Amino acid sequence: MASRRFYEGVLELSPSDARPNFDFDGIWYDLGAQQIHLMVLPNPDQGTERPRHGGRDRHVALAVADWEKLLARLARAGIPHTTSRSGRRAVFCRDPDGNAVELIGPAP
């Protein structure tokens, strides 16, 4: 699963062992009381053109503690991203499976 490298390597999330044994592959990540569930299933958007800017697409928004470290990890991993059009300290990128992710830094 290509996206696993993104969530674990770039975003530094750890897999959860709470995921039940389903009849399809996947992985869960705990984020405090919340979770991200990645599922290996047929893509319902196959052939659909997605907006280039992730802020114009459905997405999950995650707060990050260290803004400069995040930007360095995105650059090191070669992850293309766009900045928030609102002027906030936020970037939008896509994981290798095309899911849009907003990463929000602390106020300067």
C-alpha positions in Angstrom: 0.0 0.0 0.0 1.8 3.1 -1.3 -0.1 5.5 1.0 1.3 3.8 4.0 4.8 5.3 3.3 3.2 8.7 3.2 1.2 8.4 6.5 4.0 6.7 8.4 7.1 8.2 6.8 6.0 11.8 6.0 3.3 12.4 8.6 5.0 10.1 11.2 1.8 8.3 12.2 1.9 4.9 13.8 -0.4 2.0 12.7 -3.0 1.0 15.2 -3.5 -2.7 16.2 -7.2 -2.1 16.9 -8.3 -2.8 13.3 -10.5 -5.9 13.1 -9.8 -8.6 10.6 -11.9 -7.6 7.6 -12.1 -9.4 4.3 -10.1 -6.6 2.6 -6.7 -5.1 3.4 -6.2 -1.8 5.2 -4.6 0.0 8.1 -5.8 2.3 10.8 -4.0 5.2 12.4 -5.0 6.6 15.8 -5.1 10.4 16.2 -6.0 10.9 19.8 -9.7 10.0 20.0 -10.0 10.0 16.2 -8.7 7.6 13.5 -7.8 7.5 9.8 -8.9 4.3 8.1 -7.1 3.4 4.8 -8.9 0.6 3.0 -7.7 -1.4 0.0 -10.9 -1.4 -2.1 -11.8 -0.6 -5.7 -11.5 3.2 -6.3 -15.1 4.6 -6.7 -13.6 7.7 -8.4 -11.7 5.8 -11.1 -11.5 7.9 -14.2 -12.8 11.0 -12.4 -10.7 14.1 -12.6 -10.0 15.5 -9.2 -9.3 19.2 -8.5 -5.6 20.1 -8.6 -5.9 22.1 -5.3 -6.9 19.7 -2.5 -8.8 22.5 -0.8 -11.4 22.2 -3.5 -11.8 18.5 -3.0 -13.1 16.4 -0.1 -10.2 16.1 2.4 -9.2 15.4 5.9 -7.5 18.3 7.8 -4.8 17.5 10.3 -3.0 19.8 12.7 0.8 19.6 12.8 3.0 20.8 15.7 6.2 21.6 13.8 5.5 23.5 10.6 9.1 23.8 9.4 9.7 20.1 10.0 6.6 19.2 8.1 7.6 21.4 5.1 11.0 19.8 5.1 9.6 16.3 5.1 7.2 17.1 2.2 10.2 18.5 0.2 12.4 15.5 1.1 9.7 13.1 0.0 9.0 15.0 -3.2 5.3 15.5 -2.3 3.8 18.3 -4.4 1.6 20.6 -2.4 -0.3 23.9 -2.7 -0.7 26.5 0.0 -4.1 27.5 1.5 -5.7 30.2 -0.6 -7.1 31.7 2.7 -3.6 32.9 3.8 -3.6 30.5 6.7 -0.6 28.4 7.6 -1.8 25.3 5.7 -0.8 23.2 2.8 -2.8 20.7 0.7 -1.3 17.6 -0.8 -2.4 14.1 -1.9 -1.3 10.7 -0.6 -0.1 8.2 -3.3 -3.7 6.9 -3.6 -5.0 10.4 -4.5 -6.7 11.3 -1.1 -6.5 15.0 -0.4 -4.9 16.0 2.9 -4.8 19.4 4.5 -2.0 20.0 7.0 -2.4 23.0 9.3 0.4 24.5 11.2 0.3 26.5 14.4 -0.2 30.2 14.1 3.1 32.1 13.7 
